[in-house]
Protein backbone atom coordinates (compact mmCIF):
# COMPACT_ATOMS: atom_id res chain seq x y z
CA UNK A 1 0.00 0.00 0.00
CA UNK A 2 1.55 3.30 -1.05
CA UNK A 3 1.32 6.47 0.99
CA UNK A 4 -0.03 9.43 -0.99
CA UNK A 5 2.44 12.23 -1.59
CA UNK A 6 1.86 15.20 0.66
CA UNK A 7 3.09 18.56 -0.58
CA UNK A 8 5.61 20.42 1.55
CA UNK A 9 4.31 23.30 3.67
CA UNK A 10 4.06 26.58 1.79
CA UNK A 11 3.58 30.17 2.96
CA UNK A 12 0.10 31.70 2.85
CA UNK A 13 0.17 34.85 0.75
CA UNK A 14 -2.09 37.66 -0.39
CA UNK A 15 -5.81 36.93 -0.39
CA UNK A 16 -5.27 33.47 1.14
CA UNK A 17 -3.47 34.96 4.13
CA UNK A 18 -6.07 37.72 4.51
CA UNK A 19 -8.93 35.20 4.41
CA UNK A 20 -7.21 33.04 7.01
CA UNK A 21 -6.51 35.95 9.38
CA UNK A 22 -10.15 37.03 9.09
CA UNK A 23 -11.42 33.56 10.04
CA UNK A 24 -13.19 32.57 13.25
CA UNK A 25 -10.03 31.43 15.01
CA UNK A 26 -9.18 31.71 18.66
CA UNK A 27 -5.65 33.04 18.83
CA UNK A 28 -3.13 32.41 21.56
CA UNK A 29 -1.64 35.64 22.87
CA UNK A 30 1.84 35.12 24.25
CA UNK A 31 3.76 37.53 26.45
CA UNK A 32 6.23 37.48 29.32
CA UNK A 33 4.94 37.67 32.91
CA UNK A 34 6.39 39.58 35.87
CA UNK A 35 8.72 36.68 36.73
CA UNK A 36 10.06 36.34 33.18
CA UNK A 37 8.01 33.25 32.27
CA UNK A 38 5.88 32.81 29.13
CA UNK A 39 2.23 33.69 29.69
CA UNK A 40 -0.22 32.44 27.06
CA UNK A 41 -3.93 33.17 26.97
CA UNK A 42 -6.60 32.38 24.34
CA UNK A 43 -8.23 35.47 22.80
CA UNK A 44 -10.68 36.34 20.09
CA UNK A 45 -9.52 39.20 17.90
CA UNK A 46 -10.46 41.67 15.20
CA UNK A 47 -8.16 42.11 12.20
CA UNK A 48 -8.42 45.27 10.11
CA UNK A 49 -5.98 44.23 7.38
CA UNK A 50 -3.05 45.82 9.18
CA UNK A 51 -3.37 45.50 12.96
CA UNK A 52 -4.95 43.03 15.37
CA UNK A 53 -7.36 44.24 18.05
CA UNK A 54 -8.11 42.46 21.31
CA UNK A 55 -10.89 43.43 23.71
CA UNK A 56 -10.39 42.42 27.32
CA UNK A 57 -12.43 42.60 30.50
CA UNK A 58 -11.23 45.11 33.07
CA UNK A 59 -9.99 42.39 35.45
CA UNK A 60 -7.65 40.48 33.10
CA UNK A 61 -3.96 40.32 34.00
CA UNK A 62 -2.58 40.30 30.48
CA UNK A 63 -3.69 43.87 29.68
CA UNK A 64 -1.72 45.28 32.62
CA UNK A 65 1.22 43.04 31.73
CA UNK A 66 1.23 44.40 28.16
CA UNK A 67 1.35 47.95 29.53
CA UNK A 68 4.65 47.05 31.21
CA UNK A 69 6.12 44.82 28.47
CA UNK A 70 4.44 45.36 25.09
CA UNK A 71 6.40 42.73 23.13
CA UNK A 72 4.01 39.88 22.31
CA UNK A 73 3.00 37.26 19.78
CA UNK A 74 -0.25 35.85 18.44
CA UNK A 75 -0.41 32.25 17.33
CA UNK A 76 -3.37 31.62 15.02
CA UNK A 77 -3.77 28.00 13.92
CA UNK A 78 -6.17 25.66 12.18
CA UNK A 79 -5.59 22.26 13.79
CA UNK A 80 -7.09 20.24 10.92
CA UNK A 81 -6.46 20.06 7.18
CA UNK A 82 -5.21 22.13 5.49
CA UNK A 83 -3.28 23.00 8.69
CA UNK A 84 -2.99 26.73 8.16
CA UNK A 85 -1.19 28.82 10.74
CA UNK A 86 0.31 32.23 11.32
CA UNK A 87 2.67 33.56 13.94
CA UNK A 88 2.35 37.30 14.48
CA UNK A 89 5.19 38.97 16.36
CA UNK A 90 4.70 42.56 17.40
CA UNK A 91 4.07 45.14 20.07
CA UNK A 92 0.88 45.88 21.94
CA UNK A 93 -0.46 49.38 22.43
CA UNK A 94 -3.17 50.15 24.94
CA UNK A 95 -5.67 51.96 22.73
CA UNK A 96 -8.18 52.35 25.58
CA UNK A 97 -8.10 51.65 29.27
CA UNK A 98 -11.26 50.04 30.68
CA UNK A 99 -14.34 52.07 29.79
CA UNK A 100 -17.96 51.78 28.73
CA UNK A 101 -18.89 52.65 25.15
CA UNK A 102 -15.44 53.47 23.81
CA UNK A 103 -13.87 52.60 20.45
CA UNK A 104 -13.83 48.95 21.55
CA UNK A 105 -17.57 48.82 20.76
CA UNK A 106 -16.93 49.04 17.00
CA UNK A 107 -14.46 46.17 17.22
CA UNK A 108 -16.95 44.21 19.33
CA UNK A 109 -19.52 44.62 16.52
CA UNK A 110 -17.07 43.15 13.98
CA UNK A 111 -16.06 40.32 16.30
CA UNK A 112 -19.63 39.49 17.26
CA UNK A 113 -20.62 39.10 13.61
CA UNK A 114 -17.50 37.14 12.72
CA UNK A 115 -17.68 34.77 15.69
CA UNK A 116 -21.48 34.46 15.40
CA UNK A 117 -22.11 35.42 19.02
CA UNK A 118 -25.79 35.61 19.92
CA UNK A 119 -27.19 39.08 20.46
CA UNK A 120 -27.78 38.31 24.15
CA UNK A 121 -24.05 37.79 24.68
CA UNK A 122 -23.24 41.02 22.89
CA UNK A 123 -25.75 43.01 24.94
CA UNK A 124 -24.41 41.54 28.19
CA UNK A 125 -20.79 42.34 27.31
CA UNK A 126 -21.63 45.97 26.57
CA UNK A 127 -22.47 46.59 30.23
CA UNK A 128 -18.91 46.02 31.48
CA UNK A 129 -15.79 48.18 31.10
CA UNK A 130 -13.34 46.83 28.51
CA UNK A 131 -9.75 47.39 27.47
CA UNK A 132 -8.96 47.86 23.78
CA UNK A 133 -5.53 46.56 22.83
CA UNK A 134 -3.94 47.09 19.43
CA UNK A 135 -1.27 44.64 18.34
CA UNK A 136 0.98 46.14 15.69
CA UNK A 137 2.72 43.34 13.76
CA UNK A 138 6.45 43.47 13.27
CA UNK A 139 6.31 40.22 11.31
CA UNK A 140 3.80 37.58 10.23
CA UNK A 141 5.07 34.13 9.35
CA UNK A 142 2.44 31.84 7.86
CA UNK A 143 2.28 28.31 6.50
CA UNK A 144 -0.24 25.94 5.00
CA UNK A 145 0.20 22.20 4.98
CA UNK A 146 2.04 19.76 7.16
CA UNK A 147 4.54 17.03 6.65
CA UNK A 148 7.95 16.25 7.97
CA UNK A 149 10.60 17.57 5.66
CA UNK A 150 13.39 15.37 4.44
CA UNK A 151 16.84 16.20 5.86
CA UNK A 152 18.16 19.27 4.06
CA UNK A 153 14.74 20.17 2.58
CA UNK A 154 13.59 23.74 3.22
CA UNK A 155 10.31 25.63 2.99
CA UNK A 156 10.69 28.33 0.37
CA UNK A 157 9.07 31.73 0.74
C-alpha positions, 0 to 999 in steps of 0.5 A, spaced: 500 500 500 503 506 497 502 512 501 499 518 498 504 524 496 503 530 501 506 537 498 511 540 503 508 546 507 508 553 503 507 560 505 500 563 505 500 569 501 495 575 499 488 573 499 489 566 502 493 569 508 487 575 509 482 570 508 485 566 514 486 571 518 479 574 518 477 567 520 473 565 526 479 562 530 481 563 537 488 566 537 493 564 543 496 571 545 503 570 548 507 575 552 512 574 558 509 575 565 512 579 571 517 573 573 520 572 566 516 566 564 511 565 558 504 567 559 499 564 554 492 566 553 486 564 548 483 570 545 478 572 540 480 578 535 479 583 530 483 584 524 483 590 520 488 588 514 493 591 518 493 590 525 490 586 530 485 588 536 483 584 542 478 586 547 479 584 554 475 585 560 477 590 566 480 584 570 484 580 566 492 580 568 494 580 560 492 587 559 496 590 565 502 586 563 502 588 556 502 595 559 509 594 562 512 589 556 508 590 550 512 585 546 508 579 544 506 574 539 499 571 536 499 564 534 493 563 530 492 556 527 487 551 524 488 544 527 485 540 521 487 540 514 489 544 510 493 545 517 494 553 516 497 557 521 500 564 522 505 567 527 504 574 528 510 577 532 509 585 534 508 590 540 501 591 543 499 598 544 493 600 549 488 603 545 483 604 551 483 603 558 477 600 561 471 604 559 464 603 557 462 605 550 469 606 547 472 605 540 472 597 543 464 597 541 466 598 533 471 592 534 466 588 538 460 589 533 465 586 527 467 580 532 460 578 534 458 578 527 464 574 525 464 569 531 457 568 530 455 570 538 448 571 539 445 578 540 444 576 548 451 575 549 453 582 545 448 586 549 451 583 556 458 584 554 456 591 553 455 593 560 462 592 562 468 596 562 473 593 557 480 594 554 482 595 547 488 593 545 492 594 538 497 589 536 501 592 531 505 586 527 512 586 526 512 580 522 507 575 520 510 568 518 504 563 515 504 556 513 499 551 509 500 544 509 504 539 514 509 534 513 515 532 515 521 535 511 526 530 508 533 532 511 536 538 508 529 540 505 527 547 506 520 551 505 521 556 500 518 563 501 
